[in-house]
Each structure stands twice: as C-alpha cells, then as structure tokens.
Amino acid sequence: MARIALKQINRIFNATTAIADITFEVPDGQFWVMVGPSGCGKSTILRTIAGLEAATSGDLYIGDRRVNDVPARQRDVAMVFQNYALYPHMTVAENLAFGLRMRGADSDTIRPRIEAVAKSLDLTHLLDRKPGQLSGGQQQRVALGRAIARKPQAFLMDEPLSNLDAQLRDDTRAELKQLHQRLGITTIYVTHDQTEAMTLADQIVVLNRGRIQQIGPPQEIYRQPANQMVATFIGNPPMNLLSATYAHDQLHIGEQALPCPAIWQSTLDDSRRESAPHRLRERFANHPHQSVNLGIRPEHLRLGSAEDAGLVAQVTLVEPLGRETLVRAMVPGEERPISLLVAPEQSVAVGDRLSLQFDDRALFLFDSQTGDRLL
C-alpha cells in the first residue's frame, strides 16, 4: 500500500489541454473518488497515474517514488476497467491467477491466494466457468478479484459499475465498500455517478473541464459546495437554481420578492450568519441590481399554507417515488422548473398553485456570471 501524489499535473493533446494543474495527495489506505461530467478529465488522470498516458508536465508519486518515467507494468498498481477486460478463453480461476503468473509467482503462492480471493468475492463455485457463462455482476467481481490477487500498492477503478443494472450496481457498491474496509488498499475510483461518490468516498475530487473544482469529504462537498457547478452536480435531485436580482435589501425572483432578513438567516454557522449582510451589501454597493442565482435543494423546500408568505409556483409534474414524491413547479418569470420533495400523503396535483417555504439554513447565492458562491 502507498500514498499517491499528483503535483501540478498537466496533459495536453494536440494543443488541447485535457487536464490542468491537477494537484492532490491520496494518503495510504484511503478511498478517493473523482467525479464530474463526461469529458472533465477523470479517466485521463487515472490513466496518467496508471502509466497508460504520459503527463505533459508535473510530478507523479506512488509511495515515495517519482514514477513519471516508470513504465506502467512497474508501477505496482492494479486497474479495473469499465468493460471488465477478462480473457474469454480462460476460466475464472485462470483469469484470477493471470496477473500473478505474469509476475512469475509459483503455484504454491497462487493457489491459496486465488482461493482466498474467490471466497471473499463469492466466486468459489464459479472458478471453472469462463466469462461467457457469467452474469455482468459476476464478471465484474472476477475483474476486481484479479486486481486484489496481485496485492498491488493501489487500486485504480474506471467506472467499474456502469455496465450493471440498478440493483446489481447497488449490491456491488456495498461489496466494494466492505472490501476496502477489509483490505485498506489505497484506491482511486472514477465515476460520473454522484451517488457512488457520496457512498464510497473518504474524499471526493470534483472536476470540470480538466480542472479541480473542490476536494473534500462527501458531506462537506454536499453542504458547502465551492461553486455553482459543484452545488448542482452533487445531489439527487440536483439543487434548484433561481435567477434573482438584489435590490433594496430584497431578492427579486421573477415577479416576486423575498425580504433579505430571511436570507441573512440562511447560513450554517454563526460566523457566516454575522458576516452575510455586510458581505452582500459591500459586494452590491456599486452594483445594486446585480443578478445572482439562488440555490436551494429540493429537500429544503416545504409547502406552506395559503396564508403563508412564500414563493408562489404552479405544479407542472408530480412523480411518486414511493417513500416521497418529487414535485416540479414553475415560478412565474422563471425559465427553469423548481423541484421539491413532499411526503406521499400530501395531496399535490398538476395545476396546483403552491406557496413554497425555504429552509433558511440552506440557501446559497451564486454569481450568475462566474458561478462563484457569494453566500
């Protein structure tokens, strides 16, 4: 096992920058997840660590060794791919043993290790089968087992669950987490699925357009997003964004206005609550009608009564989800719908006009031009 450190890693393809100034360090034994939209650079970073891509500049360390010029086969990392990459003519046992045989291990070493790995992944009864006789989940477990059998310094996983159906993906994700708890091997995991990131990671690295947006524990990323991109990418359903204009201590949303004394209470700690009015008034002093985006997660909205002063919206879609109902509604003057979660026993129908109440502790304001968080 070993730490993995990237220091100002850049990768340029034909004058196009794929990743820029990537710097982070994964401590020995931790499970880190890289997330972001397609094309954000996740797989490029992983392939660079594995040695399948060469960094244009920067330094890469596995343990205490700088590995920029070390061939992939000598980096002692095991990579698990999205497409399993199993040998179809080999049995499960032969696939599990392949990496060990390539490194010259003898049968006395291979046999007990394969048996132990097969037992931990519930593959013992499948050892004599070939990949074509296995389900997708079983093939993925074989690919994981082949990596585990090598006892590498680190695991690199590139969207390993994306080809599985929903239930199998949930089951395999739980197995992965338990496996890491047992083995404690340094792991970097790439996914576009933020649910996987939230449930698996010790730390999440959020990427966009080849650059790091934020690094932190899952709950910190969720509760304290660094910018609008992170806020809307992490969370399912995603955070609502409403166009607003600040003027005369009010936020105007479409044809409605919210008094800012309520906004001042929208903070998560005392220091932020005390500084919010000053910071916003100072920021908007010379731009009193500046547009901002107000962010609120669906679970932080609730239905008010008809006499409550709230944000008025009209229901356009109702999606029962079992334990809760997802409601989508339009705020007059807004182009984007707003989503909220309500209890299944609450009666909501398409066409209803709602008075929406905000959880004052969970509001965010973002610069509409840069996406930077203002509050």
C-alpha positions, -999 to 999 in steps of 0.1 A, spaced: 0 0 0 12 35 -7 1 71 -10 -5 86 -44 5 123 -50 0 144 -81 18 178 -82 7 202 -109 0 175 -135 -9 187 -170 -18 167 -201 -21 183 -235 -33 166 -266 -26 183 -299 -26 218 -283 -58 209 -263 -55 209 -225 -72 178 -212 -62 183 -175 -46 214 -160 -27 219 -127 -40 187 -111 -27 186 -75 -38 163 -47 -25 136 -25 -43 104 -15 -30 91 18 -21 55 23 -52 33 26 -78 59 17 -106 56 -9 -108 87 -31 -134 92 -58 -131 115 -88 -164 128 -102 -175 152 -129 -194 154 -162 -183 135 -193 -151 149 -207 -140 166 -175 -106 147 -173 -114 119 -148 -102 90 -169 -72 109 -182 -60 115 -146 -65 78 -138 -47 66 -170 -18 90 -162 -15 75 -127 -15 40 -142 11 49 -168 -12 45 -198 -9 82 -205 22 104 -201 19 137 -182 30 167 -203 43 183 -171 42 179 -134 53 152 -109 36 120 -100 45 99 -69 34 64 -59 47 59 -24 80 79 -22 90 71 -58 86 96 -86 70 75 -114 68 99 -144 93 78 -163 84 44 -148 66 20 -172 30 10 -164 40 -26 -156 65 -14 -130 42 10 -111 26 -18 -90 -10 -6 -94 -40 -26 -105 -66 -11 -128 -102 -23 -130 -119 -12 -163 -155 -5 -172 -155 -33 -197 -141 -60 -173 -112 -69 -197 -114 -106 -189 -98 -133 -212 -127 -152 -227 -108 -184 -233 -97 -187 -197 -116 -199 -167 -124 -177 -137 -95 -193 -118 -71 -187 -147 -83 -150 -150 -78 -145 -113 -43 -160 -115 -32 -143 -147 -15 -113 -131 4 -134 -106 16 -158 -133 28 -128 -154 49 -118 -124 65 -153 -120 46 -164 -89 47 -202 -84 17 -225 -79 21 -227 -42 17 -190 -39 -10 -186 -65 -34 -214 -53 -41 -202 -17 -43 -166 -28 -69 -174 -55 -89 -194 -31 -90 -166 -6 -100 -140 -31 -127 -163 -46 -141 -168 -12 -142 -131 -3 -160 -123 -35 -183 -153 -36 -167 -168 -67 -157 -202 -54 -185 -220 -72 -176 -202 -104 -139 -210 -107 -142 -235 -135 -165 -213 -156 -155 -190 -184 -165 -153 -187 -192 -160 -213 -210 -182 -187 -212 -154 -161 -235 -125 -155 -223 -89 -157 -220 -87 -119 -201 -119 -117 -177 -108 -144 -171 -75 -126 -163 -94 -94 -138 -115 -113 -121 -83 -126 -120 -70 -91 -106 -103 -78 -78 -103 -104 -67 -69 -92 -70 -80 -55 -50 -112 -60 -20 -92 -71 -18 -73 -38 -8 -41 -55 1 -8 -38 -31 8 -51 -63 2 -70 -74 24 -99 -110 19 -109 -125 35 -140 -163 34 -138 -164 -3 -129 -201 -5 -121 -215 15 -150 -225 -16 -171 -245 -32 -142 -283 -29 -137 -295 -7 -109 -300 -34 -82 -267 -52 -90 -249 -18 -90 -262 -11 -55 -252 -46 -43 -217 -44 -59 -211 -9 -45 -218 -22 -10 -194 -51 -16 -167 -27 -28 -170 -6 4 -168 -37 26 -139 -50 6 -120 -17 11 -127 -18 48 -111 -53 50 -81 -47 27 -74 -10 33 -57 -6 -1 -52 29 -15 -80 34 -41 -88 60 -67 -122 55 -82 -136 73 -112 -174 77 -118 -199 101 -132 -225 88 -107 -225 112 -77 -244 86 -56 -214 62 -59 -191 91 -50 -211 100 -19 -214 64 -5 -179 52 -13 -155 80 -8 -133 91 21 -127 122 -1 -143 134 -33 -125 153 -61 -149 172 -82 -137 180 -117 -149 202 -146 -132 210 -179 -100 194 -168 -97 214 -135 -103 206 -99 -134 224 -85 -133 211 -50 -118 184 -28 -134 173 5 -154 147 24 -188 138 9 -209 157 34 -187 188 32 -190 188 -6 -228 184 -3 -233 210 24 -206 236 15 -202 235 -23 -174 257 -35 -193 270 -65 -224 265 -86 -211 237 -107 -203 216 -75 -237 225 -60 -257 214 -90 -236 183 -98 -236 168 -63 -271 159 -51 -300 139 -65 -324 155 -73 -300 184 -81 -300 218 -64 -326 242 -77 -313 275 -92 -335 305 -94 -325 337 -111 -326 366 -87 -318 403 -86 -306 420 -54 -321 455 -47 -332 474 -16 -324 445 7 -346 422 -13 -340 394 -37 -364 396 -66 -373 362 -82 -394 366 -113 -423 388 -103 -418 381 -66 -396 395 -38 -380 378 -8 -370 400 21 -333 397 28 -337 394 66 -348 358 58 -318 353 36 -295 365 64 -306 335 84 -297 311 56 -264 302 70 -249 271 85 -228 287 113 -227 318 134 -197 334 117 -213 331 83 -246 345 96 -230 376 111 -209 384 80 -235 377 53 -254 411 54 -221 430 54 -206 409 26 -235 411 3 -242 448 8 -205 455 3 -204 434 -28 -235 450 -43 -228 486 -32 -217 496 -67 -240 471 -85 -273 474 -67 -292 455 -94 -267 427 -100 -282 393 -110 -274 363 -88 -285 327 -87 -303 315 -56 -297 278 -48 -319 256 -27 -320 218 -25 -354 201 -31 -354 186 4 -351 221 19 -384 234 4 -417 227 20 -453 235 13 -468 264 31 -505 272 38 -524 296 16 -520 325 41 -482 320 43 -460 344 25 -438 323 3 -426 318 -32 -456 311 -54 -452 283 -80 -475 263 -102 -472 225 -103 -462 211 -138 -453 175 -129 -458 150 -100 -435 120 -97 -443 95 -70 -412 78 -58 -426 56 -30 -414 70 3 -416 105 -11 -430 124 -41 -409 147 -64 -429 177 -74 -418 201 -102 -433 235 -105 -428 268 -124 -422 301 -107 -437 330 -128 -410 347 -148 -385 317 -144 -374 296 -173 -363 266 -152 -387 245 -131 -381 242 -93 -382 208 -76 -392 198 -41 -398 166 -22 -430 161 -3 -445 133 18 -465 108 -3 -496 115 18 -496 152 8 -521 159 -20 -505 177 -49 -518 178 -84 -507 193 -117 -520 228 -120 -520 235 -82 -506 268 -70 -482 263 -42 -467 287 -16 -431 274 -11 -413 280 22 -375 280 23 -354 263 49 -335 294 59 -304 275 69 -298 260 35 -299 289 10 -270 297 -13 -263 326 -36 -240 323 -66 -226 348 -90 -246 344 -122 -216 351 -144 -187 332 -127 -207 306 -107 -187 316 -76 -205 312 -43 -214 345 -27 -232 332 4 
